[in-house]
Amino acid sequence: MDRRGIDELGGDVSSRKYVVAFISASFNGSRGYQASRKLESSTCSFSPSLTSDELFESEKIAREDANVIERCRKLGYDNMSLVIADPWSVGYIGDRPEYQGKRLIQIYLYGRKFPDDNEYAHPFDFGVVVDILEGKVFDIERAAHT
């Protein structure tokens, strides 16, 4: 790895399309690394990791959606504070063309019969897919376990 500073690499700075800087903890203290790479294309085949803010926001979106609330009510959950939302990345979407170009989060739902109940004992028969960029529920899908 080239350990020269960005100023020592020379060339036109505007040609640098992507710069990464990260710090790695080690037993000898922290080390910083820099790398630059000219991107050949403006498209990529992956999406960045979800942030905790996105996960919390997706839970809020799902729990406030009228269709989700109605489905929960039909399962006997009128009190949405007893509905637990567990957000995850949707993972592989190559076989789902309708998912392409979106930032989606899938949410598994569980219910508690009382505040200290074990929600995992009561999985719901549907899951929610949230488009976090649009800030809305993209789809409600039947859960795979049902």
C-alpha positions as CSV (number, residue, x, y, z in Angstrom):
1,M,0.0,0.0,0.0
2,D,1.3,3.4,-0.9
3,R,1.7,5.3,2.4
4,R,2.5,8.7,0.9
5,G,0.2,11.6,1.8
6,I,-2.4,12.7,-0.6
7,D,-0.4,15.9,-1.4
8,E,2.7,13.7,-2.3
9,L,0.8,11.6,-4.8
10,G,0.7,14.4,-7.4
11,G,-1.8,14.8,-10.2
12,D,-4.9,16.8,-10.5
13,V,-6.9,16.6,-7.3
14,S,-10.2,17.0,-9.3
15,S,-9.4,13.6,-11.0
16,R,-9.7,11.9,-7.6
17,K,-13.3,10.6,-7.4
18,Y,-13.1,8.7,-4.2
19,V,-11.1,9.1,-1.0
20,V,-11.2,6.8,2.0
21,A,-9.7,7.5,5.4
22,F,-10.1,5.2,8.3
23,I,-8.4,4.5,11.7
24,S,-7.5,1.1,12.9
25,A,-6.9,0.5,16.6
26,S,-3.8,-1.6,17.3
27,F,-1.8,-2.6,20.4
28,N,0.7,0.2,19.5
29,G,-2.0,2.9,19.3
30,S,-4.0,4.1,16.4
31,R,-3.0,4.2,12.8
32,G,-4.5,6.2,10.0
33,Y,-4.6,5.1,6.4
34,Q,-5.5,7.0,3.3
35,A,-6.3,5.6,-0.2
36,S,-7.6,7.1,-3.3
37,R,-9.0,5.5,-6.4
38,K,-10.3,6.9,-9.6
39,L,-13.7,5.3,-10.2
40,E,-14.2,3.9,-13.7
41,S,-18.0,4.0,-13.5
42,S,-20.7,5.9,-11.6
43,T,-22.6,2.7,-10.9
44,C,-21.9,0.1,-8.3
45,S,-23.3,-3.3,-7.5
46,F,-23.6,-2.8,-3.8
47,S,-25.1,-0.5,-1.2
48,P,-23.4,1.0,1.8
49,S,-24.1,-0.5,5.2
50,L,-27.2,0.7,6.9
51,T,-26.7,3.3,9.7
52,S,-28.3,3.1,13.1
53,D,-30.3,6.2,12.3
54,E,-31.7,4.6,9.2
55,L,-32.7,1.5,11.2
56,F,-34.4,3.6,13.9
57,E,-36.2,5.7,11.2
58,S,-37.4,2.5,9.4
59,E,-38.9,1.2,12.6
60,K,-40.8,4.5,13.1
61,I,-42.0,4.5,9.5
62,A,-43.3,1.0,9.8
63,R,-45.0,1.4,13.1
64,E,-46.8,4.6,12.0
65,D,-48.0,3.2,8.6
66,A,-51.8,2.9,8.5
67,N,-51.7,-0.5,6.7
68,V,-49.2,-1.9,9.2
69,I,-51.3,-0.6,12.1
70,E,-54.4,-2.3,10.6
71,R,-52.6,-5.6,10.1
72,C,-51.4,-5.5,13.7
73,R,-54.9,-4.7,14.9
74,K,-56.3,-7.8,13.0
75,L,-53.7,-9.9,15.0
76,G,-55.0,-8.5,18.2
77,Y,-52.5,-5.7,18.8
78,D,-54.3,-2.4,19.2
79,N,-51.5,-1.1,21.3
80,M,-48.5,-0.4,19.0
81,S,-46.1,-0.1,22.0
82,L,-46.5,-3.9,22.3
83,V,-45.4,-4.4,18.6
84,I,-41.6,-4.9,18.3
85,A,-40.0,-4.0,15.0
86,D,-36.7,-5.7,14.1
87,P,-35.0,-4.0,11.1
88,W,-32.5,-5.8,8.8
89,S,-30.9,-5.3,5.5
90,V,-32.9,-6.9,2.6
91,G,-29.7,-8.6,1.5
92,Y,-29.5,-10.0,-2.0
93,I,-31.9,-8.3,-4.4
94,G,-30.7,-9.6,-7.8
95,D,-33.8,-11.6,-8.3
96,R,-36.1,-8.7,-7.3
97,P,-36.1,-6.1,-10.1
98,E,-38.7,-4.0,-8.2
99,Y,-36.1,-3.6,-5.4
100,Q,-33.3,-2.2,-7.7
101,G,-32.2,1.4,-7.1
102,K,-33.8,1.7,-3.7
103,R,-32.5,1.7,-0.2
104,L,-34.6,-0.9,1.4
105,I,-34.9,-2.2,5.0
106,Q,-36.9,-5.3,5.8
107,I,-38.6,-5.3,9.2
108,Y,-39.6,-8.4,11.1
109,L,-42.5,-7.8,13.5
110,Y,-43.2,-9.5,16.8
111,G,-45.8,-8.9,19.5
112,R,-45.8,-8.8,23.3
113,K,-49.0,-9.8,25.1
114,F,-47.8,-7.6,28.1
115,P,-44.8,-5.3,28.5
116,D,-42.3,-7.9,29.8
117,D,-43.4,-10.7,27.5
118,N,-41.0,-12.5,25.2
119,E,-41.7,-11.0,21.8
120,Y,-39.9,-13.8,19.9
121,A,-42.6,-16.1,21.1
122,H,-45.1,-14.2,19.0
123,P,-43.7,-13.6,15.5
124,F,-46.1,-11.9,13.0
125,D,-47.2,-13.6,9.8
126,F,-46.0,-10.6,7.7
127,G,-43.0,-8.4,7.3
128,V,-42.6,-4.8,6.2
129,V,-40.2,-3.4,3.6
130,V,-39.4,0.2,4.0
131,D,-37.8,2.5,1.4
132,I,-35.7,4.7,3.6
133,L,-35.0,7.2,0.9
134,E,-38.7,7.7,0.2
135,G,-39.5,7.6,3.9
136,K,-42.4,5.2,3.4
137,V,-43.5,1.5,3.5
138,F,-42.6,0.0,0.1
139,D,-44.3,-3.4,0.6
140,I,-45.9,-5.7,3.1
141,E,-44.9,-9.3,2.5
142,R,-46.0,-12.6,3.9
143,A,-43.4,-13.9,6.3
144,A,-41.3,-16.9,5.1
145,H,-42.0,-18.9,8.3
146,T,-45.8,-18.9,7.8
